[in-house]
Amino acid sequence: MISGLRYWFLIGFIVLVYITGMFVKLFENDSAQFAVMAMRMVQENDFLSLFKGPEEYLDKPHMHYWLAALSYKIFGISHWAYRIPGILATLLGAFSCFGLGRLLYNKEVGKLAALLFMTTQTIMLAAIDVRTDAVLTGFTIFAIWQLTCYIETKALRHIIFGAIGAGLAFSTKGQIALLVIGIPLLCHAGYTRKWQRFISWKVLIALLVFAVVIVPMLYAYYHQFDLHPEKIIRGKDNRSGIFFIFWEQSFERLSGEGVGKNSSDYFFFFHTFLWVFLPWTVIGILAYWQKLKTIIRLKFAFKSDYEFLTLGGITIIFMVISFAQFKLPHYLNIIMPLFAVLTAAYIYVLQQTASQKFLKIILGFQYFILGLVCIVTLLICFTVFELMNGYAIALLLSALAVIIYFSIKREAYLLRIVTLSVFASLLLNGMLNLHFYPSLLAYQAGSSMAETIALQEVPVDRIYKLDKDHSWALDFYNQKPVKITSLENLKKQRDIWLYVDDAQLRELQELGYDWDRQYSHHQFRITRLQVKFLDPATRKRVLRKRHLLHLY
């Protein structure tokens, strides 16, 4: 279907795009927040406690922060060091997609699955805007792959590796990891009628390995919360970290209790899927529909050349998370590996059975997606944030020339479908990482202010803010969380720097405060883009400012 040379050529460019994203500043809120939480572990030499600003953090387990802290220990505290564990987990996820695709189908499907997984838009985004889901996705698909290998081969090493992966995933985000791992495995065992694989002494060994892997996380929770019943966490005392992670966490997510509610739309993930699986969305929907029709036609009867792991896992997990009252687009990341394998298998079957007319129709859809990507790229580069650098313009034109060459080159339809789809992902995300995100981050006041602070040699231990509103980017790039003060305490303080927004600045002026130095930067919530912001003519209407004032 695709030659080894072209395959590794594409893989190399995908990894290169990942690497370019490593050196972009961190985004507020989540990436910068998690980076600061890990930074505090290293600076305070306390790897058992998690803090979100001044408050103790009881939401997600420790693994993501431990991995980031380990990277800081090795490479120093920086945004690129923070991203390393997430990217490595993504590469582990790609390798696991290859392994699972090869196990369920063949080597060609495995190779395609890895390629699809690495180029889906949400996975590309997860490699730069690194959250716990990047690490979770890598560990969960690794566990699914290895435990499926055990079901098929009964080999002890596979169930041990699977238990390790499950333990790491559980230590990253709690019960959702076991749900994501368990549902596809139950679907596979049920479809293949291999329930007896779970009645074995090897399962007991795996449970022991799993328990050993999660002990550090459980001890950290016990040390921070169970030993201190007097702590008030989210308005309650006697909070048990161990009880929380084994029971309360997922119910809070489903009900919205504790974390809040942000969507009761049960179709949220259906329309979100349309962009998170780009550029493979159309093929992915066709793959799902074809597999569903086939399984129903067979009345779920076992056939050796079919599998139910991907279809069953996707369907049930999709339904479960759709009922959660708190939803975010990156929650779909955990099923991207399953969709990648399912879609890769469908592409492989198309090569064997589809008519040239049908392949031409699919190629037309992929040309349409590629065309949209080219239009968006040009709009961003010459309208939203104008591209001024001559070398950057030359690089963009070179990329477009390569795409045009492969678009008009006479090759087999499926080869063009795969190649041009990957190019669409590379063009879009290469442009985002090299041009759009760096330009966008000029409007994130915290990281911009940190540069000013370093340039003006402002003492970071003398910087305060007036409320508990988070300042993650400023905290991270100062490598010191901003301290909190109040207007009452401000009367007693001298020679300090105050980090304020527009409203607080006006309030200080009205109260008669004076300052001798002021630095200001534009502020916009860059992870919540608006048309008014993207249009240079209306951008000023939605911009706010953050100010650093020296009170003498």
Secondary structure, DSSP 8 states (H G I E B T S, - for coil): ---HHHHHHHHHHHHHHHHHHHTS---TTHHHHHHHHHHHHHHHT-SS--EETTEE--SS-SHHHHHHHHHHHHH-S-HHHHHHHHHHHHHHHHHHHHHHHHHHT-HHHHHHHHHHHHHSHHHHHHTTS--HHHHHHHHHHHHHHHHHHHHHH--HHHHHHHHHHHHHHHHHHTHHHHHHHHHHHHHHHHHHT-GGGGSSHHHHHHHHHHHHHHHHHHHHHIIIIIT-TT--BTTBSS--HHHIIIIIHHHHHHH-TTT------TTHHHHHHHHHTTTSHHHHHHHHHHHHHHHHHTTT---TT---HHHHHHHHHHHHHHT-SS--GGGGGGGHHHHHHHHHHHHHHHHHH--HHHHHHHHHHHHHHHHHHHHHHHHIIIIIS----HHHHHHHHHHHHHHHHHHHS---HHHHHHHHHHHHHHHHHHHIIIIIHHHHGGG-HHHHHHHHHHHHT--GGGEEESSS---HHHHHHHTS--EE--HHHHTT--SEEEEEEHHHHHHHHHTT---SEEEEEEE--TTS--HHHHSTTTHHHH-EEEEEEEE-
